[in-house]
Amino acid sequence: MKRIITLFVFGVFFVSLTHTTFAQFSSAPGVGGVSLELSPRYPEPGEQVRITINDYTLNTNGATNAWFIDGIELTNAANERSILITAGELGSTTEVVEVTTLASGVELQSKVVIEPVRVDMLVEADTITPAFYKGRSVPAEGSLVRVTALPFESTTKSPSSYAYTWKVRNKVISGGSRFGKNSISFTSDFGKNIPVSVEVYDDRGNIVTSESTVVPLADPELYFYEVNPLRGVAEHIIGSNYTFIGDEIKVRAEPYFIDRALLAQNPYIEWKLNNRTIQNPSTDPQEITLRKEGDRGSFQIEFHIRNLQQLLQGVKDSITISF
């Protein structure tokens, strides 16, 4: 069973850890070119895996097949071209041997050893959310994304003791395998999803496992909150056609899921009041104070923030507030 626990961090951990487990395996083809193929190639601990004979270069008319699991023959699998077994737990090994006896009496033996390995893939996003927000920060178009692979075997090893080949949208990153590089960072582009994959190798150059995940990209969002002079920013958003009591109301615009660096890059910020661009006298560019004009009426306010250097980074929205 796969678990997905996503962690979105950059100073603060947030939750795509794509948590999956796989099996490392080594195989020994028999004399004459017989070999065994696994499906899936890297089975998870406790997952069913099909093992199939590959002997298509031989004339096997009249041949017989025998299967052995850790030295014990599977008598009910005699002469089967493939078998279905369950991978062991993390730290275990399972040896599968297949013996093909040709019509001439020659025996050809092939072997595969399955060693379960677990890999956690952590996805992190450096995107904006308010301090009171209890959810997770998620990647969005134009934001910085970091993906980290954490392999676990039966023995405790540091992630830096492996080599990694990363692909983003099927394009190899950094030119190929790099020792100790168990994480990558990239800026997301257009689209709703970014496929990311990694291959993990041990210090002998043998592949340990591989994994892939899809990083979902959220659309940036914008919400408005009332600011109380005593209690600060309310944690409940101002809905459509909100009515306030009193002579004035202070409103704060909070963008979600745009790159955190945007606020430090002198972004373009615009407020509109009743469809007209206004100069906001507030010292905080994300807050505006509205004062009543008459006994009854309404304000339509719009907030727009965007990065003039990065097309993908920006968001705007509007609400109507009545009095």
WOGIBEL-V954068 format. One record per pair of residues at least 24 apart in sequence whose C-alpha atoms are under 8 Angstrom apart, sorted by the first residue. I is the first residue (numbers start at 1). GAP is how many residues later the second one is. Records with the same first field share a line. If there is no record, write none. Layout:
I=GAP, GAP
This chain:
1=43, 46
5=117
6=116, 117, 118
7=115, 116, 117
8=114, 115, 116, 117, 118, 128, 129, 130, 131
9=114, 115, 116, 117, 128
10=114, 115, 116
13=111
14=110, 111, 122, 123, 124
15=108, 109, 121, 122
16=105, 106, 107, 108
17=103, 104, 105, 106
18=102, 103, 104, 105, 195
19=100, 101, 102, 103
20=24, 98, 99, 100, 101, 191
21=24, 95, 96, 97, 98, 99
22=94, 95, 96, 97, 187, 188
23=64, 91, 92, 93, 94, 95, 185, 186
24=90, 91, 92, 93, 183, 184, 185
25=87, 88, 89, 90, 183
26=86, 87, 88
27=83, 84, 85, 86
28=82, 83, 84
29=80, 81, 82
30=78, 79, 80, 81
31=77, 78, 79
32=26, 76
33=24, 25
34=74, 75, 76
35=75, 76
36=74, 75, 76
42=167, 168
43=44, 73
44=43, 72, 73, 74
45=41, 42, 43, 44, 45, 71, 72
46=40, 41, 42, 43
47=39, 40
48=36, 37, 38, 39
49=35, 36, 37, 38
50=32, 33, 34, 35
51=31, 32, 33, 34
52=29, 30, 31
53=28, 29, 45
60=42, 43
61=41, 42
62=40, 41
63=37, 38, 39, 40
64=36, 37, 38, 39
65=33, 34, 35, 36
66=32, 33, 34
67=29, 30, 31, 32
68=28, 29, 30
69=25, 26, 27, 28
70=24, 25, 26, 27
71=24, 26
87=27, 29
88=27, 28
89=27
90=25, 26, 27, 28, 63, 64
91=24, 25, 26, 62, 63, 64
92=24, 62
116=37
117=34, 35, 36, 37, 91, 92
118=33, 34, 35
119=30, 31, 32, 33, 92
120=28, 29, 30, 31
121=26, 27, 28, 29, 92
122=25, 26, 27, 28
123=24, 25, 92
126=133, 134
127=129, 130, 131, 132, 133
128=127, 128, 129, 130, 131, 132
129=125, 126, 127, 128
130=124, 126
132=103
137=120
138=79, 80, 119
139=49, 76, 77, 78, 79, 118, 119
140=48, 76, 77, 78, 79, 80, 117, 118, 119
141=47, 48, 49, 50, 76, 77, 78, 79, 117, 171, 172
142=45, 46, 47, 48, 116, 117, 168, 169, 170, 171
143=44, 45, 115, 116, 117, 170
144=41, 42, 43, 44, 115
145=40, 41, 42, 43
146=37, 38, 39, 40
147=36, 37, 38
148=34, 35, 36
149=33, 34, 49
150=32
151=49
161=41, 42
162=38, 39, 40, 41
163=37, 38, 39, 40, 42
164=34, 35, 36, 37
165=33, 34, 35
166=30, 31, 32, 33
167=29, 30, 31
168=26, 27, 28, 29
169=25, 26, 27
170=25, 26, 27
189=123
190=122
191=26
192=24, 25, 26
193=24
218=39
219=38
220=35, 36, 37, 38, 94, 95
221=34, 35, 36, 94, 95
222=31, 32, 33, 34, 93, 94, 95
223=30, 31, 32, 94
224=27, 28, 29, 30, 95
225=26, 27, 28, 29
226=24, 25, 26
227=24, 25
239=80
240=79, 80, 81
241=78, 79, 80, 81
242=78, 79, 80
243=78, 79, 80
244=77, 78, 79
245=78
247=44, 45
248=41, 42, 43, 44
249=40, 41, 42
250=37, 38, 39, 40
251=36, 37, 38, 39
252=34, 35, 36
253=33, 34, 50
254=32
255=60
258=55, 56
259=54
262=44, 45, 51
265=42
266=41
267=38, 39, 40, 41
268=36, 37, 38, 39, 40
269=34, 35, 36, 37
270=33, 34, 35
271=30, 31, 32, 33
272=28, 29, 30, 31
273=26, 27, 28, 29
274=25, 26, 27
275=25, 26, 27
292=31
295=28
296=26, 27
297=25, 26
298=24, 25
